[in-house]
Amino acid sequence: MSIQRIETGTRMSQAVVHNGTVYLAGQVAQGDGVAAQTQAILSQIETLLAQVGSSKERILAATIYLADMGGFADMNRVWDAWVAPGHAPARATVEARLAGPQYVVEISVTAAAGA
């Protein structure tokens, strides 16, 4: 079985496709606050999924990391507006220290590859 890697660097790939499953690296973005970063990250996720012929409707699971759970409601407002009706994935949200203080949200998803 082949493995397809997207936007591969020395440390990681932004996406890996294997055996009909797409694995995205944790996505972060610059922005002023939880809502802005969440919106930018979700756009990045859509772009990466499109590169491998998948889409947000095919997301199986998501893990969302917040630097502060105080941003949970702001993140959920953006997330809820973005998720396609009837296609909500399994999801976990946790508070965690992120890679740098400029990041307040990180999201990683696993999706079914395009049909």
C-alpha distances in whole Angstrom, upper triangle without the diagonal:
4,7,10,13,17,20,19,22,23,23,20,18,20,17,13,10,7,7,10,12,14,16,19,21,24,26,30,33,36,39,42,41,39,39,38,36,34,34,33,30,29,29,27,24,25,25,21,20,21,19,16,18,19,22,24,25,21,22,21,23,25,26,30,32,35,37,40,40,43,41,39,41,41,37,37,39,37,34,35,36,33,31,31,33,31,28,29,26,26,28,30,32,33,36,35,36,34,33,36,39,39,36,37,34,30,27,24,22,18,18,16,14,16,17
4,7,10,13,17,16,19,20,20,18,15,17,14,10,8,7,8,10,12,13,14,17,19,22,24,28,30,34,36,40,39,37,37,36,33,32,32,30,28,27,27,24,22,23,22,19,18,19,17,14,16,17,21,23,24,20,21,21,22,24,26,28,30,34,36,39,39,42,39,38,40,39,36,36,38,35,32,34,35,31,30,30,32,31,28,28,26,26,28,29,31,33,35,34,34,32,31,34,37,36,34,35,32,28,26,22,20,18,17,15,13,15,16
4,7,10,13,12,15,17,17,14,12,13,10,7,6,5,8,10,10,10,11,13,15,19,21,24,26,30,33,36,36,33,34,33,30,29,29,27,24,24,24,21,19,20,19,16,15,17,15,12,15,16,19,21,22,19,19,19,20,21,23,25,27,30,32,35,36,39,36,35,37,36,32,33,35,32,30,32,33,29,28,28,31,30,26,27,24,24,25,26,28,30,32,30,31,28,27,30,34,33,30,31,28,25,22,19,17,15,15,14,12,15,17
4,7,10,10,13,16,16,13,10,11,8,6,5,7,10,11,10,9,10,12,14,17,18,22,24,27,30,34,33,31,32,30,28,26,27,25,22,22,21,18,17,18,16,13,13,14,11,9,12,13,17,19,21,18,18,19,20,20,22,24,26,29,31,34,35,37,35,34,36,34,31,31,33,30,28,30,31,27,26,26,29,29,25,26,23,24,25,26,28,29,31,30,30,27,26,29,32,31,28,30,27,23,21,18,16,14,14,14,11,13,16
4,7,6,10,12,12,9,6,8,6,5,7,9,13,13,12,10,10,10,11,15,16,19,21,24,27,31,31,29,29,28,25,24,24,22,19,20,19,16,15,16,15,11,12,14,11,10,13,14,17,19,21,19,18,19,19,19,20,22,24,27,28,32,32,35,32,32,34,32,29,30,32,29,26,29,30,26,25,26,29,29,25,26,23,24,24,25,26,27,29,27,27,24,23,25,29,27,25,27,24,20,19,16,15,14,15,15,13,15,18
4,6,9,12,13,10,6,6,5,6,8,12,15,15,13,10,10,9,10,14,14,16,18,21,24,28,28,26,27,25,22,22,22,19,17,17,16,13,12,14,11,8,10,11,8,8,12,13,15,17,20,18,17,19,19,19,20,21,22,25,27,30,31,33,30,30,32,30,27,28,29,26,24,27,27,23,23,24,28,28,24,25,22,24,24,25,25,26,28,26,26,23,21,24,27,25,23,25,22,19,17,15,15,14,14,15,13,15,18
4,7,10,11,8,5,5,7,9,12,15,19,18,17,13,13,11,10,13,13,15,16,19,22,26,26,25,26,24,21,21,21,18,16,17,16,12,13,15,12,9,12,13,10,11,15,16,17,19,22,20,19,21,21,20,21,21,22,24,26,29,30,32,30,30,32,30,26,28,29,26,25,28,28,24,25,26,30,30,27,26,24,26,25,25,26,26,27,25,25,21,19,21,24,23,21,23,21,18,17,15,16,16,17,19,17,18,22
4,7,8,6,4,6,8,9,12,15,19,19,17,14,13,12,11,14,14,16,18,21,24,28,28,27,28,26,23,23,24,21,18,20,19,15,16,18,15,12,15,16,13,14,18,18,20,22,25,23,21,23,22,21,21,22,23,25,26,30,31,34,31,31,33,31,28,30,32,28,27,30,30,27,27,29,32,32,29,28,26,27,26,26,26,27,27,25,25,21,19,21,25,23,22,24,22,19,18,16,17,17,18,20,18,20,24
4,5,5,6,8,11,12,16,18,22,22,20,17,15,14,12,14,15,16,18,20,24,27,28,27,28,26,23,24,24,21,19,21,21,17,18,20,18,15,18,20,17,18,21,22,23,24,27,26,24,25,24,23,22,23,23,25,25,29,31,33,31,31,34,32,29,31,33,30,28,32,32,29,29,31,35,35,31,31,28,29,27,27,27,27,27,24,23,20,17,19,23,22,21,23,22,19,19,17,19,20,21,23,22,24,27
4,6,8,11,14,14,18,20,23,24,22,20,17,16,14,16,17,18,20,22,26,29,29,29,30,29,25,26,27,24,22,24,24,20,21,23,21,18,21,23,20,21,24,25,26,27,30,28,26,27,26,25,24,24,24,26,26,30,32,34,32,33,36,34,31,33,35,32,31,34,35,32,32,34,37,38,34,33,30,30,29,28,28,28,28,25,23,20,17,20,23,23,22,25,23,20,21,19,21,22,24,26,24,27,30
4,7,10,12,13,17,19,22,23,21,18,15,14,11,13,14,16,18,20,24,27,27,26,28,27,23,24,25,22,20,22,23,19,19,22,21,18,20,23,20,20,24,24,25,26,29,27,24,25,23,22,20,21,20,23,23,27,28,31,29,30,33,31,28,30,32,30,28,32,33,30,30,32,35,35,32,30,28,27,26,25,25,24,24,21,20,17,14,17,21,21,19,22,20,17,18,16,18,19,22,24,23,26,29
4,7,9,10,13,15,19,20,17,14,12,10,8,10,12,14,17,20,23,26,26,25,26,25,21,21,23,20,17,19,20,16,16,19,18,14,17,19,17,17,21,20,22,22,25,23,21,21,20,19,18,19,19,21,22,26,27,30,28,28,31,29,26,28,30,27,26,29,30,27,27,29,32,32,28,27,24,24,23,22,23,22,23,20,20,17,15,17,21,21,19,21,19,16,15,13,15,16,18,20,19,22,26
4,5,7,10,13,17,17,15,12,10,8,7,10,11,14,16,19,23,26,26,25,25,24,21,21,22,19,16,18,18,14,13,16,14,11,13,16,13,13,17,17,18,19,22,20,18,19,18,17,17,19,19,22,23,27,28,30,28,28,30,29,25,27,29,26,24,27,28,24,24,26,29,30,26,25,22,23,22,22,23,23,24,22,22,18,17,19,23,22,19,22,19,16,15,13,13,14,15,17,16,19,22
4,7,10,14,17,17,14,10,8,6,5,8,8,11,13,17,20,23,23,21,22,21,17,17,18,15,12,14,14,10,10,12,11,8,10,13,11,11,15,14,15,16,19,17,16,17,16,15,15,16,17,20,21,24,26,28,25,25,27,25,22,24,25,22,21,24,24,21,21,23,26,27,23,22,20,21,20,20,20,21,22,20,20,17,16,18,21,20,17,19,16,13,12,10,11,12,13,16,15,17,21
4,7,10,13,13,10,7,6,4,6,9,10,14,16,20,22,26,25,23,24,23,19,18,19,17,14,14,15,11,10,12,11,7,8,11,9,9,12,12,13,14,17,15,13,15,14,14,15,17,18,21,23,26,27,29,26,26,28,26,23,24,26,23,21,23,24,20,20,21,25,25,21,20,18,19,19,20,21,22,23,22,23,20,19,21,24,23,20,21,18,15,13,10,10,9,10,12,11,14,17
4,7,10,10,8,6,5,7,8,12,14,17,20,23,26,29,29,27,27,26,23,22,22,21,18,18,18,15,13,15,14,10,10,13,11,9,13,12,15,16,18,15,14,15,15,15,16,19,20,24,26,29,29,32,29,28,30,29,26,26,29,26,23,26,27,23,22,23,26,26,22,22,19,20,20,21,22,23,25,24,25,22,21,24,27,26,23,24,21,18,15,12,11,10,11,12,10,13,16
4,7,7,6,4,6,9,12,15,16,20,23,26,29,32,31,29,29,28,25,24,24,23,19,19,19,17,14,15,15,11,10,12,11,8,11,10,13,15,17,13,13,14,15,16,18,21,23,26,28,31,31,34,31,30,32,31,27,28,30,27,24,26,27,23,22,22,25,24,20,21,18,19,20,22,24,25,28,27,28,25,25,28,30,29,26,27,24,20,18,14,12,10,9,9,7,10,13
4,6,5,7,8,12,14,17,19,23,26,29,32,35,34,31,32,31,28,27,27,26,23,22,23,20,17,18,18,15,13,16,14,11,13,13,16,18,19,15,15,14,16,18,19,22,24,28,30,33,33,36,34,32,34,33,30,30,32,29,26,28,29,26,24,24,27,25,22,22,19,20,21,23,25,27,29,28,29,27,27,30,33,32,29,30,26,23,20,16,14,11,11,10,9,12,14
4,6,9,11,14,17,20,22,26,29,32,35,38,36,34,34,34,31,29,29,28,25,24,25,23,20,20,21,17,15,17,16,13,14,14,17,18,18,15,15,14,16,19,21,24,27,30,33,35,35,38,35,33,35,35,31,31,33,31,28,29,30,27,25,24,27,25,21,22,19,20,22,24,26,28,31,30,32,30,30,33,36,35,32,32,29,25,22,19,16,12,11,9,9,11,12
4,7,10,13,17,19,21,25,27,31,33,36,35,32,31,31,29,27,27,26,23,21,22,21,17,17,18,15,13,14,14,11,11,10,13,15,15,11,12,12,14,17,20,23,25,29,32,34,33,36,34,31,33,33,29,28,30,28,25,26,27,24,21,21,23,21,18,19,17,18,20,22,25,27,30,30,32,30,30,33,35,34,31,31,27,24,21,17,14,11,9,6,5,8,9
4,7,10,13,16,18,21,24,28,30,32,31,28,28,28,26,23,24,23,20,19,20,18,15,15,16,13,11,13,14,10,11,10,12,13,14,10,10,9,11,13,16,19,22,25,28,30,30,32,30,28,30,29,26,25,27,25,22,24,25,21,19,19,22,20,16,17,14,15,17,19,21,24,26,26,28,26,26,29,32,31,27,27,24,20,17,14,11,7,6,5,5,9,11
4,6,10,13,14,18,20,24,26,29,28,25,25,25,22,20,21,20,17,15,16,14,11,12,13,10,8,11,11,8,10,8,10,11,13,10,9,9,11,12,14,17,19,23,25,28,28,30,28,26,28,27,23,23,25,23,20,22,23,19,18,18,21,20,16,17,14,15,16,18,20,22,24,24,25,23,23,26,28,27,24,24,21,17,14,11,8,6,5,6,6,9,12
4,7,10,12,15,18,22,24,27,26,23,24,24,20,19,20,19,15,15,16,14,11,13,14,10,9,13,13,11,13,11,12,13,15,12,10,10,10,10,12,14,16,20,22,25,25,28,25,24,26,25,22,22,24,22,19,22,23,19,18,19,22,21,18,17,14,14,15,16,18,19,21,21,22,20,20,23,25,24,21,22,18,15,12,8,6,5,7,9,9,13,16
4,6,8,12,14,18,21,24,23,20,21,20,17,15,17,15,12,12,13,10,8,11,11,8,8,12,12,11,13,12,12,12,15,13,10,12,11,10,11,12,14,17,20,23,23,25,23,22,24,23,19,20,22,20,17,20,21,18,17,19,22,22,18,17,14,15,14,15,16,18,19,19,20,17,17,20,22,21,18,18,15,11,9,6,5,6,8,11,12,14,18
4,6,10,13,16,19,22,21,19,20,19,16,15,17,15,11,13,14,11,10,13,13,10,12,15,14,14,17,15,16,15,18,16,14,15,13,11,11,12,13,16,17,21,21,24,22,21,24,22,19,20,23,20,18,21,22,19,19,21,24,24,21,19,17,17,15,15,16,16,18,16,17,14,13,16,19,18,15,16,13,10,8,6,8,9,12,15,15,18,21
4,7,10,14,16,19,18,15,17,17,13,12,14,13,9,11,13,11,9,13,14,12,13,17,16,17,19,17,17,15,18,17,14,15,13,10,9,9,9,12,14,17,18,20,18,18,20,19,16,18,20,18,16,19,21,18,18,21,24,24,20,19,16,16,14,13,13,13,14,13,13,10,11,13,16,15,12,13,10,6,5,4,8,10,13,17,18,20,24
4,7,11,13,16,15,13,14,13,10,10,11,9,6,8,10,7,7,11,12,10,12,15,15,16,19,17,16,14,18,17,15,16,14,11,10,10,10,12,14,17,18,20,17,17,19,17,14,16,18,15,14,18,19,16,17,19,23,24,20,19,17,18,15,15,14,15,15,14,14,11,11,13,15,13,10,11,8,5,5,6,9,12,14,18,18,20,24
4,7,10,13,12,11,12,11,7,8,10,8,6,9,11,9,10,13,14,13,15,18,18,20,22,20,19,17,21,21,18,19,17,14,12,10,10,11,12,15,16,18,15,16,18,16,13,16,18,15,15,18,19,17,18,21,24,26,23,21,19,20,17,17,15,15,15,13,13,9,9,10,12,10,7,8,6,5,7,9,12,16,18,21,22,24,27
4,6,10,10,10,11,9,5,8,9,6,6,10,10,9,11,14,14,14,17,18,19,21,23,21,20,18,22,22,20,22,20,17,16,13,13,13,13,16,18,18,15,17,18,16,13,17,17,14,15,19,19,17,19,22,25,27,24,22,21,22,20,19,17,18,17,16,15,12,11,11,12,9,7,9,8,8,10,12,15,19,20,24,24,25,29
4,7,9,10,11,8,6,10,10,8,9,12,12,12,14,17,16,17,20,22,22,24,26,25,23,21,25,26,23,26,23,20,19,16,15,14,14,16,18,18,16,18,19,16,15,18,18,16,17,21,20,19,21,24,27,30,27,25,25,26,23,22,20,20,18,17,16,13,12,11,11,7,7,9,10,11,13,16,19,22,24,27,28,29,32
4,6,8,8,5,5,9,9,8,10,13,13,13,16,18,18,19,22,23,24,26,28,26,24,22,25,27,24,26,24,21,20,17,16,14,14,15,17,17,14,16,17,14,13,17,16,14,16,19,18,18,21,24,26,29,27,25,25,26,23,22,20,20,19,18,17,15,15,13,12,8,8,9,10,12,14,18,20,24,25,29,29,30,34
4,7,8,6,7,10,11,11,13,15,16,17,19,21,21,23,25,26,27,30,31,29,26,24,27,29,26,28,26,23,21,18,17,14,14,14,16,15,12,15,16,12,13,16,16,14,17,19,19,19,22,25,27,30,28,26,26,27,24,23,20,20,18,18,18,16,17,14,12,9,9,9,11,14,17,20,23,26,28,31,32,33,36
4,6,6,6,9,10,11,12,14,16,17,18,20,22,23,24,26,27,29,30,28,26,23,26,27,25,26,24,20,19,15,14,11,11,11,13,11,8,12,12,9,10,13,13,12,14,17,17,17,20,23,26,28,26,24,24,25,21,20,17,17,15,16,15,14,16,14,11,9,9,7,9,12,15,18,21,25,27,30,31,32,36
4,6,5,6,9,10,10,12,14,15,16,18,20,21,22,24,26,27,28,26,23,20,23,24,21,23,20,17,15,12,11,8,9,9,10,10,6,8,9,6,6,10,10,9,11,14,15,15,17,20,22,25,23,20,20,21,18,17,13,14,13,14,14,13,15,14,12,11,9,6,6,10,12,16,18,22,23,27,28,30,33
4,6,5,6,9,10,11,12,14,15,17,19,20,21,23,25,26,27,24,21,18,21,23,20,23,20,17,16,13,13,11,13,13,13,12,8,10,9,5,5,9,8,6,9,12,11,12,15,18,20,23,21,19,20,21,18,18,15,16,16,17,18,16,18,17,16,14,12,10,9,12,13,16,18,22,23,26,28,28,31
4,5,5,6,9,10,11,13,14,16,17,19,20,21,23,25,26,24,21,19,22,24,21,24,22,18,18,15,15,13,14,15,16,15,11,13,13,9,9,12,11,9,11,14,13,13,16,19,22,24,23,21,21,23,20,20,17,19,18,18,19,16,18,17,15,12,11,10,10,12,13,17,19,22,23,27,27,28,31
4,5,5,6,9,10,11,12,14,15,16,18,20,21,23,24,22,20,17,21,22,19,22,20,16,15,12,12,11,12,13,15,15,11,13,14,10,9,12,12,10,11,15,14,13,16,19,22,24,22,20,20,21,18,18,15,16,15,16,16,13,14,14,13,10,8,7,6,9,10,14,16,20,21,25,25,26,30
4,5,5,6,9,10,10,12,14,15,16,18,20,22,22,20,17,14,18,19,16,18,16,13,13,10,11,10,12,13,14,14,10,11,12,9,6,9,10,7,7,11,11,10,12,16,18,21,18,16,16,18,15,15,13,14,15,15,16,14,16,16,15,13,10,9,6,8,8,12,13,17,18,22,23,24,27
4,5,5,6,9,10,11,13,15,16,17,19,21,21,19,16,13,17,18,17,19,18,15,15,13,14,14,16,17,17,17,13,14,14,11,9,11,10,6,8,11,10,8,12,14,17,20,18,17,17,19,17,18,16,18,18,19,20,17,19,19,18,15,13,12,10,11,11,14,15,18,19,22,23,23,26
4,6,5,6,9,10,11,13,14,15,17,19,20,18,16,14,18,19,17,20,19,16,16,14,15,15,16,18,19,19,15,16,17,14,11,14,14,10,11,15,13,11,14,17,20,23,20,19,19,21,19,19,18,19,19,19,19,16,17,17,17,14,12,12,10,11,11,13,15,18,19,22,22,23,26
4,5,5,6,9,10,11,12,14,15,17,18,16,14,12,16,17,14,17,15,12,13,11,12,13,15,17,17,19,15,15,16,14,11,13,14,11,10,14,14,11,13,16,19,21,18,17,16,18,16,16,15,16,17,17,17,14,15,16,16,14,11,11,8,8,7,10,11,14,16,19,19,21,24
4,5,5,6,9,10,11,12,14,16,16,14,11,9,13,14,12,15,14,11,12,11,13,14,17,19,19,20,16,15,16,14,11,12,13,9,8,11,11,8,10,12,16,18,15,14,14,16,14,16,15,17,18,19,20,17,18,19,20,17,14,14,11,10,8,10,10,13,14,17,17,18,21
4,5,5,6,9,10,11,13,15,15,14,11,10,14,15,14,17,17,15,16,15,17,18,20,22,22,23,19,19,19,16,14,15,15,11,11,14,13,9,12,14,17,19,17,16,17,19,18,19,19,21,22,22,23,20,20,21,21,18,16,16,14,13,11,13,13,15,15,18,18,18,21
4,5,5,6,9,10,11,13,14,13,11,11,15,15,14,17,16,14,15,14,16,17,19,22,22,24,20,20,21,18,16,17,18,14,13,17,16,13,14,16,20,21,18,18,17,19,18,19,19,20,21,21,21,18,18,19,20,17,15,16,13,11,10,11,11,14,14,17,17,17,21
4,5,5,6,8,10,11,12,10,9,8,12,12,10,13,13,11,13,13,15,17,19,22,22,23,20,19,20,18,15,16,17,14,12,15,15,11,12,14,17,19,15,15,14,16,15,17,17,19,20,20,21,18,18,20,21,19,16,17,13,11,9,8,8,10,10,13,13,14,18
4,6,5,6,9,10,10,8,6,6,10,11,10,14,14,13,15,16,18,20,23,25,24,26,22,21,22,20,17,17,18,14,13,15,14,10,11,12,16,17,14,15,14,17,17,19,19,22,24,24,25,22,22,24,25,22,19,20,16,15,12,12,11,12,11,13,13,13,16
4,6,5,6,9,10,9,9,10,13,13,13,17,17,16,18,18,20,22,24,26,27,28,24,24,25,22,19,20,21,17,16,19,17,14,15,16,19,21,18,18,18,20,20,22,22,24,26,25,26,22,22,23,25,22,20,21,18,16,14,14,13,14,13,15,14,13,17
4,5,5,7,9,8,9,10,13,13,12,15,15,14,16,17,19,21,24,26,27,28,25,24,26,24,20,21,22,19,17,20,19,16,16,17,21,21,18,18,17,19,19,21,21,23,25,24,25,21,21,23,25,22,20,21,18,15,13,12,11,12,11,13,11,12,16
4,5,5,6,5,5,7,10,9,9,12,13,13,16,17,20,22,25,27,27,29,26,24,25,24,21,21,22,19,17,19,18,15,14,14,18,18,15,16,15,17,17,20,21,23,25,25,26,23,23,25,27,25,22,22,19,16,14,12,10,10,8,10,8,9,12
4,5,5,5,6,9,11,11,12,15,17,17,19,20,23,25,28,30,30,32,28,27,28,26,23,23,23,20,18,20,19,16,15,15,19,20,17,18,17,20,21,23,24,27,29,28,29,26,26,28,29,27,24,25,22,19,17,15,14,13,11,12,10,9,12
4,6,7,9,12,15,14,14,17,19,18,21,22,24,26,29,31,32,33,30,29,30,28,25,26,26,23,21,23,23,19,19,19,22,23,20,21,20,22,23,25,26,28,30,29,29,26,26,27,29,27,25,26,23,20,18,16,15,14,13,13,10,10,13
4,6,9,12,14,12,13,15,17,18,20,22,24,27,30,32,32,34,31,30,31,29,26,26,27,24,22,24,24,20,19,19,22,22,19,20,19,21,22,24,25,28,30,29,30,27,27,29,31,29,26,27,24,21,18,16,14,12,10,10,7,7,10
4,7,11,12,10,12,15,17,18,21,23,26,28,31,33,33,35,32,30,31,30,26,26,27,24,22,23,22,19,18,17,20,20,17,19,18,21,22,25,26,29,31,31,32,29,29,31,33,31,28,29,25,23,20,18,15,14,11,10,7,5,8
4,7,8,6,8,11,14,15,18,20,23,26,29,31,30,32,29,27,28,27,23,23,24,21,18,20,19,16,14,14,17,17,13,15,14,17,18,21,23,26,28,28,30,27,27,30,31,29,26,26,23,20,17,15,12,11,8,7,5,4,8
4,5,5,7,11,13,13,17,18,21,23,27,28,28,29,26,24,25,23,20,20,20,17,15,16,16,12,11,10,13,14,11,12,12,15,17,20,21,24,26,27,29,26,27,29,30,28,25,24,21,19,15,14,11,11,8,9,8,8,10
4,5,5,9,11,11,14,15,18,21,24,25,24,26,23,21,21,20,17,16,17,14,11,12,12,9,7,7,11,11,8,9,9,13,13,16,18,21,23,24,26,24,25,27,28,26,23,22,18,16,13,12,10,10,8,10,11,11,13
4,6,9,11,12,16,17,21,23,27,28,26,28,25,22,22,22,19,17,18,16,13,13,13,10,8,6,9,9,6,8,9,12,14,17,19,23,26,27,29,27,28,30,31,29,26,25,21,20,16,15,12,11,9,9,11,10,12
4,6,9,11,15,17,21,23,27,28,27,29,26,24,24,24,21,19,21,18,15,16,16,13,11,10,12,11,7,9,8,11,14,17,19,22,25,26,29,27,28,30,31,30,26,26,22,19,16,14,10,9,5,5,7,8,10
4,6,8,11,13,17,20,23,25,23,26,23,20,21,21,18,17,18,16,13,14,15,12,10,10,12,12,8,8,6,9,10,13,16,19,22,22,25,23,24,27,28,27,23,22,18,16,12,10,7,6,4,6,9,11,13
4,7,11,14,17,20,24,25,23,26,24,21,22,22,19,18,20,19,15,16,18,15,12,12,14,12,9,8,5,6,9,12,15,18,21,22,25,23,25,28,29,28,24,23,20,17,13,11,7,6,5,7,10,13,14
4,7,10,13,17,20,21,20,23,21,18,20,20,17,16,18,17,13,15,17,15,12,14,15,14,11,9,5,5,6,8,11,14,17,18,21,20,22,25,26,25,22,20,17,14,11,8,6,5,7,10,13,16,18
4,6,10,13,16,18,17,19,17,15,17,17,13,13,16,14,11,13,16,13,11,14,16,15,12,10,7,6,5,6,8,11,14,15,18,17,19,21,22,22,18,16,13,10,7,6,4,6,9,12,15,17,20
4,7,10,13,15,14,17,15,13,16,16,13,13,16,15,12,15,17,15,14,17,19,19,16,13,10,9,6,5,6,8,11,12,14,13,16,18,19,19,15,14,11,8,6,5,6,9,12,16,18,21,23
4,7,10,12,11,14,12,10,13,13,9,10,14,13,10,13,16,14,14,17,19,20,17,14,12,11,8,6,5,6,8,10,12,11,14,16,16,16,12,11,7,6,5,7,9,12,15,18,21,23,26
4,7,9,9,12,10,10,13,13,10,12,15,15,13,16,18,17,17,21,23,23,21,18,16,15,11,9,6,5,6,6,8,8,11,13,13,14,10,8,6,5,6,9,12,15,18,22,24,26,29
4,5,6,9,7,7,11,11,9,11,14,14,13,16,18,18,18,22,24,25,23,19,18,17,13,11,7,6,5,6,8,8,11,12,11,12,9,6,5,7,9,12,15,18,21,25,27,29,32
4,7,9,8,10,13,13,12,14,17,17,16,19,21,21,22,26,27,29,26,23,22,21,17,14,11,9,6,5,5,6,10,10,8,10,7,5,6,9,12,15,18,21,24,28,30,32,35
4,5,6,8,11,11,11,13,16,16,16,19,21,21,22,26,27,28,27,23,22,21,17,15,11,9,6,7,8,10,14,13,11,12,11,7,9,12,14,17,20,23,26,30,32,34,37
4,5,5,9,10,10,11,14,15,15,17,19,20,20,24,25,26,24,21,20,19,15,13,9,8,6,9,11,13,16,16,15,16,13,10,10,13,14,17,19,23,25,29,31,33,36
4,6,7,9,10,11,13,15,15,17,19,20,21,25,26,27,26,23,23,22,18,16,12,11,9,12,14,15,18,18,15,16,14,11,12,15,17,20,22,25,28,31,34,35,38
4,6,5,6,9,10,11,12,14,16,17,18,22,23,25,23,20,20,20,16,15,11,11,10,12,14,14,17,17,14,14,12,8,9,12,14,17,19,23,25,29,31,32,35
4,6,5,6,9,10,10,12,14,15,16,19,20,22,20,17,17,17,13,12,8,9,9,12,15,15,19,19,17,17,14,11,10,12,13,16,18,21,23,26,29,30,33
4,5,5,6,9,10,10,12,14,15,19,19,21,20,17,18,18,15,14,12,13,13,16,18,19,22,22,20,19,17,13,13,15,15,19,20,23,24,28,30,31,34
4,5,5,7,9,10,11,13,15,18,19,21,21,18,19,19,16,16,13,14,14,17,18,18,21,20,18,17,15,11,11,14,14,18,19,23,24,27,29,30,33
4,6,5,6,9,10,11,12,16,17,19,18,15,16,16,13,13,10,12,12,15,16,16,18,18,17,16,13,10,8,11,11,14,15,19,20,24,26,27,30
4,5,5,6,8,10,10,14,15,16,15,12,14,14,12,12,10,13,14,17,19,19,22,22,21,20,17,14,12,13,12,15,16,19,20,23,25,26,29
4,6,5,6,9,10,14,14,17,16,14,16,17,15,16,14,16,17,20,22,21,24,24,22,21,18,15,14,16,15,18,18,21,22,25,27,27,30
4,6,5,6,9,12,14,17,15,13,15,17,15,16,14,17,18,20,21,20,22,22,21,19,16,14,12,14,13,16,16,19,20,23,24,25,27
4,5,5,6,10,12,14,12,10,11,13,11,13,12,15,16,18,21,19,22,22,22,20,17,15,12,13,11,13,13,16,16,19,21,22,24
4,5,6,8,9,11,11,9,11,13,12,14,14,17,19,21,24,23,25,26,25,24,21,18,15,16,14,16,15,18,18,20,23,23,25
4,6,8,9,12,12,11,14,16,15,17,17,20,22,24,26,24,27,27,26,24,21,19,17,18,16,18,17,19,19,21,23,23,25
4,6,9,12,11,10,12,15,14,16,16,19,21,23,25,23,25,26,25,23,20,19,16,16,14,15,14,16,16,18,19,19,22
4,6,8,7,6,9,12,12,15,15,19,21,23,25,24,26,27,27,25,22,20,17,16,14,14,13,14,13,15,17,18,19
4,6,5,7,10,13,14,18,19,22,25,27,29,27,29,30,31,29,25,24,21,20,17,17,15,16,14,15,17,16,18
4,6,7,11,14,15,18,20,23,26,28,31,30,32,33,33,31,28,26,23,23,20,20,17,18,16,17,19,19,20
4,6,9,12,14,18,20,24,27,29,32,31,33,34,35,33,30,28,24,24,20,20,17,17,15,16,18,18,18
4,6,10,12,16,18,21,24,26,29,28,30,32,32,31,27,25,22,21,17,17,14,13,11,12,15,15,16
4,7,8,12,14,18,21,23,26,25,27,29,29,28,25,23,19,18,15,15,12,13,12,13,16,17,18
4,6,10,12,16,19,21,24,23,25,27,28,27,23,22,18,16,13,12,9,9,9,11,14,16,18
4,7,11,14,17,19,22,22,24,27,28,27,23,21,18,16,13,12,10,10,11,13,16,19,20
4,7,10,14,16,19,18,21,23,24,24,20,18,15,13,10,10,9,10,12,15,18,21,23
4,7,10,12,16,16,19,21,22,22,18,16,13,12,10,10,10,12,15,18,21,24,26
4,7,10,13,13,17,18,19,19,15,13,10,10,9,11,12,15,17,21,23,26,28
4,6,10,11,15,16,17,18,14,12,10,10,10,12,14,17,20,23,26,29,31
4,7,9,13,14,14,15,12,10,9,10,12,14,17,20,23,26,29,31,34
4,6,10,11,11,13,11,9,9,9,12,13,17,20,23,27,29,31,34
4,7,8,8,11,9,9,10,10,13,15,19,22,25,29,30,33,36
4,6,7,9,6,7,8,8,11,13,17,20,23,27,28,31,34
4,7,9,7,9,10,9,13,14,18,21,24,27,28,31,34
4,5,6,9,11,11,15,17,20,24,27,30,31,33,37
4,5,7,10,12,16,18,22,26,28,32,33,35,39
4,7,9,11,15,18,21,25,27,31,32,33,37
4,6,7,11,14,18,21,24,27,28,30,34
4,7,10,14,17,21,23,27,28,30,34
4,7,10,13,17,20,23,25,27,30
4,7,10,14,17,20,22,24,27
4,7,10,13,17,18,20,24
4,7,10,14,15,18,21
4,6,10,12,15,18
4,7,9,12,15
4,6,9,12
4,7,8
4,6
4
